[in-house]
């Protein structure tokens, strides 16, 4: 995994983020699968977790 500086914070975060949309109890969600995929992302070095609220704002903004 590659990391880069996050804005002006100086924090190093993974270049690949994990969108947590699947953990929002949408139709057809699966807790076990969501937890497995989140764990896999963390195991691979992903530490940039994107909460649902951020994703909804980005989605709405694009439409």
N, C-alpha and C positions, 0 to 999 in steps of 0.2 A: 504494500500500500504506500502511496506517496502522500505526503502531508504538505500543507502550505499555511502561511500565516492567515488568521481570520481577522480581516479588517484591521482596525487600529488597536485591537486588543493585545496583539503579540502572541496569542494562543496558536499552537500548531494543531490543525485538525485535518482529518483525512480529506483528500480531494473528492472522494465519492461519499455522498451523503445517503442516509437511509431514511426514506419517507415512511412515516409511521401510519399512513392512511389505513392500512389493513387492520390496525388495532382499534379502530373507531366504532366497532359494532355495526358496520354497514351490512346490508343484505348480503348473505352468503359468506360473512367473515368466519374465520376459524381460528380460535385462540391458540390451539396447539400448533398450527402451521405458522401463525404470526410469531409465536415465541421461538420456534425453530429457525425461521428466517432471520429474525433479529439476532439470535445467538450466532448464526453463521456469519452475518455481517460483522459482528463484534470480533469473532474468532479470526476473521480475515483482516482485522485492523481498522475497521470503520468506527470512528468515534464522533462523527458529525451526524447526529440524530435530528431529524426534522419533524417537529410535532405537527399534528393534524391542523391546528389553527393556522399555521404558516402556510400549509399546502392549500387550504381553502381560500385564503386571501390571494395567493398566487394564481390559483385556477380562476377565480372570479375576475381578477384583474385582466386575464388574458381573453375574456369573452365579452 
